[in-house]
Amino acid sequence: MKAVERLNDMEQSSKEAVHVVFSTDDEYAPYCGVAVSSLIRHASPDRNYEIFILADGLSEEYQTLLTGLSGGRSRVSVRLFSVSAHLSQLRDSVLSRLPLAAYYRLLLATLFPRLDRIVYCDCDVLVCHDIAELYDTELGDNLAAAVPDRAVGMIGGEWLDRAREMLSGLGLSADHFFNSGVLLMNLGLCRKEQLEPAMIELSKLPGRMWHDQDVLNMAFKNRWVRLDDSWNLTLHMYGKEEFLPAMEAGPFSGGERPRVIHFARSSRKPWDGYDSPYVSLWWREANRSPFRREIHARYNRKFLTLKKRIKLFLSMLAFFLCPLPSLKRKVRKRRVRFDLPRGISRFNV
């Protein structure tokens, strides 16, 4: 029995590490930290995880906080990876308001020449399951694995109707279009087929509405594995019960609860006060992370009105002047209502 246990330990330790990459800048660094923290929290104790964060000119404070997210765990490493030397390739790629960091994923095959596969995650995700299960997905001769972006093919509206026409002009179909916020990439095959130069050129084309996501869909056309919806629950689908149920309502097509929650729309970020059942989960993770104070400060600067600031000041003053511990607790509970979006103060841990 002991011999079998030792053999199993050796087999586990020899397993390939799970490689995951994020990309960020100073604006998104705190939110990237929350995403990384949630991934580490759900990591298996039997696997090794190497988490890379692509950045350019990140402040020293954020660098220290991000690399410290592993918390001394022997099986988890968090490393920063500078992309400064590669930015000239993306000079003509950025469109509209999208930050340059969103395009770093186009360079992954070159940035990580020794890796055969890697999981890419956007900064606005919350990981609720062991990401190793996604990493182990069989790809075969496919270039990637991703979740279909059902909003493009199923939700109506003038803007989306126009977007679907533009996709057709790019040679894409709304029914075969994936969301690139959670993506398993076959880096070995991308290098073998020299896809990176082609993606750089595609990124310069006009008429793209989903920016880098359009590029990846064109490059991986008809060569990607469809993942269960639970691996990328995008919140523009929230409330669309005919497509995806709410977390409390029932299972996904694979019989699972959400594995990765993606706050995809710019108007529905949890740190901007958007309200849904999933936002509470994000704030709970944010309150556990070393970026807690920064995230709260940003939220308060943006949303605290003068009236709320006065109430907050008076409640803090009452807290310090209050003599009894029981009354202090009541004042503290009242005070946190001004520090967090409505309905999530109970997660102030």
N, C-alpha and C positions, 0 to 999 in steps of 0.2 A: 504493500500500500504506500509506504513511504517513497519507494522507488518511483512509483507512478506519479506521485505528487511532484517529485523533483523533475521528472520528465515533462510534466505539464507546465511547470514554472519555466523551464528552459524554452519550451515552445512559445509560451506567451512572451517572454523577454526578447525572443528572436523575431517577433512580428514586426513588420515595417511600422515606423512611426506614422502617426496621423498628421499630415501637413495641412495647415489652414492659413489663409492670408486675408488680411484686411488692408484697406488703404484709407488714409486720413490726412487732415491738415489741422491747424490750430483750432479752427472753428468747430470741427467735428470730433476732436480728440477725446473730450469727456464722454461723448456718446459711444464712440468706438470702445472706450474703456468699459462701459456697461455691457456692450455686446461680448467682448472678450471675457469679462467676468462671468457672464451667464454660460458661455461655452465651457469654461474651466469648471464651473460648479457642477455640470452634468457630464464631465469626462469620466470615463471608466478608470478605476484604479489599476487595471491590468494592461493598459495601453500607454504608450508614450505619445506625447503631443508636442509638436513644434509649431508655434504660432508666430507668423511673420506679420509685421505692420509696415506697410510701405508709406513713406512720408518724405517730404522735402522741407527743410528749414523748420522743423518742429521745435518748439521752445524746450529748454532744458528741463523745466518743471514737468511738462507733459511727458517727455522722454523717460524721466525717472519714475513717474507714476505708472506709465504703461508697462515698462519692463519689470516693474515690481509686482505686477498682477499675478504672477505665478505663485507668490507667497511662499517661496522656498520649497515648493513641491518638486520632488526628484524626477517625476515623470512628465512634468510640464515645463516648457521653456517659452518665453515671450521675447522676441528679438525685433529690434527696429532695423529696417532695411532702407537705405537712402537711394532714391531714384534720380538724384540730381544729374548724374552723368547721362541719363537716358531721356531727359525731358525735351531735348531738341527734336526728337522724332515726333513728338506730339504737338509741336508748335502750331500747326494748322488744323488740329483735330477738334479743338474745343468749340462747342456751339452754345450760344445763349448763356444762361445763368449757371449751367452745370459746372461744378468745380473741376479743375484739372485732375484731381485725385481719382475721379470716377473712371478716367481713361487708363490708369496704371494697369488694370487687369489685362489690357491688350498686350502687355510686354512680359507676361508671366513666364512664357517659355524661354525667353532670353535671360530674365532675372534669376531663374532657378534651373540652370542647365543640367543639374544632376537629379532632378525630381521627375518622375514619370507621371504623377498626378498630384493635384492639389485642390482643396476646396476653397472657393472664394466666397466671402460674405460681405455684404454692405454693412456700414456702420449703424444703420437704423434697424437692426434685427435684434431679436431676443431669442437665444437658443434655449430650448426647453427639453432637449433630448441629447443623448450622446452622439456627437457629430461623427464618430468613428463608423457608425452604421451607414451613413451617407458616403463616407470615404471608401468603404469597401464595396460599393455598388459595382457590379460587373458592367464594363463599358464595351468590351469586344472591339470592333473596328469603328466605334463611334468616337466623336471628338469631345463630347460633353454629356452631362446628365443635368436636367433642369426641370422645373415645374412650368407647365403651360401658363401663359398669362391670359387667364380666362376673361378678364375684363375687356381685352381687345376684341375678342370674338363674340362676346355675349351681351355686354352692356350697351344700351343704345345711347343716343345723344348726338347732336350735330358735330361736336368736336371729334368724337370717336369715329363717326361715319367718315369724316374727312381724313382722319388718321389711317383708316383702313384703305382708303383710296391711295394714299401716299405709300403705304406698305406694298400695295400691288405694283406701284411704279418702281419699287426697289426689288421686285421679284419675290416678295414674301407673301405669305398667306396668314390672315388673322387666326385661322384654325390651327396653324402650325408655328406658333410664335411663343417663345419662352421668356420668362422674366429672369433677368441676369443677376438679381440681388443675392441669390444663393445658387452656386454653380460648381459642379465637379468637372474639372478640366483634365483632359488627357494630354498632358504636356509633351510626353514622348512622341505621340502621333502628330501633334501640332508642329514640333520641330522637324520631324521626318518629312512632312508635307510642306514645310516652309510657309506656314500660314501667317506668321507675324507681319512680314512686309505687305502681304495682301490686306490684312486688317488695318494697317496704318493707312494704306491708300484708300480703303473703303471709308475710313473715318473722316476723310476730307470731302466726301460727297455731300452736296447740298440736299435739302428735302428730307432730312431725317427728323423725326419727331421724338424718338426715344434714344437719340444720341448713341452712346456706346452699345446699348442694348440692340439697336438696329444692326450695328456692325457685327456683333457676335452672332446674331441670327442669320445674317447673310453668309458669314464665314462657316457656320456650322449647319447650314441648311440641310435638312433631311438626314442629319448624322448626329442626332442627340437622343439620349434615352429619356423617356418621360418618367419623372418621379411622381410619387404620390403627392397630392396637394398639401399634405401636412408638413412637407419639408419647406414650404414657402407660402405661409398664409399671408397674403397681401391684404391690407385692411381696406382697400377699395372694394373688396368683395364682402366685407363684413356687413351682415344684415341681408345679403342676397341668399336667402335660404334655399332657393332652387339650385344654387351652385355649390356653396359651402355653408355648412351649419355653423352656428355660434358654438363657442367652446362648451357651453352647458347643454346644448341641444342634442348632440349625438356625435357618432364617430365619423371619420373621413372615409374615403373610399377604401383605404387600407386598414380600416378598423382601428385607427389610432387617433389620439388627441394631437393637437398641433405640436410639431417638433421644432419648427422655427417660425416665429411670428415676425412679419416684415411690415414696418410702418412706412410703406412705399410712397404715399402721396405727400407732397411738400406741405399740404394744409392739414395733415393728420399726424404730426409728430407728437409723441407723448410729452416731450419737454416744452412744447408750445401750448399745453393745456387742452389738447384734444381728449375727449372723453369716450371710453369704451371699456368693456371688461378687461381687455388686454393691457390697457394703459396702466392699470393698477399693478399688474405683474412687472411691467417695466420699471415703475417707480420703486417697487420693493427691491429690485436688483440694484437700481441706482443708489438707493439709500444704504446698501451694503458695500458699495464700491468706494475706493479712495477719492473719486471725483464728486462725492456727494455734495460737499460745500460749494464747489464751483457750479454744479448744476442748479442747486437751489438759488445761488446768487444770480445766475443768469435769468432764471424764471422770475425771481422777485423784481429784478430791474425792469423786466419787460411787462409784467402784469400787475404789480402792486400799484394801486392808485394812491393818491395822497391820503384819502380817508382811511384806506387799509393800513398805510404806513403809520398813521397816527395811532390807530387801534393797536397795531403791533408794538409800537413804542410803549404805549400805556400798559399793555399786558406784560411786556418784559420788565417794566418798572415795578409793576405789582408783584411779579414773581420774586424779584430781589428783596422787596420790602415785606413780603409775606412771611410770617413767623412759623407757621405750622406746615409740616411736610405734606399733610393731606390736602391742604389748600394749594400748596405749590403744584401738586400733581394736577389739580383741576385747572389751574392757570396755564400749565404747560399744554394740556390737551386743547385748551381754547386757543393758545398761541399758534400751534402747528397748523391750525386751519388756514392761517394766512401764509404759511410757508409752502403749501402744496396745493395742486389742483383739487377741486372738490371731489370728495368721495374716497381719497386715498391716504388721508392722514393716519389711518390705522396701520399703515405700513411704515410709519416713521420709526424705524428700528436702528 
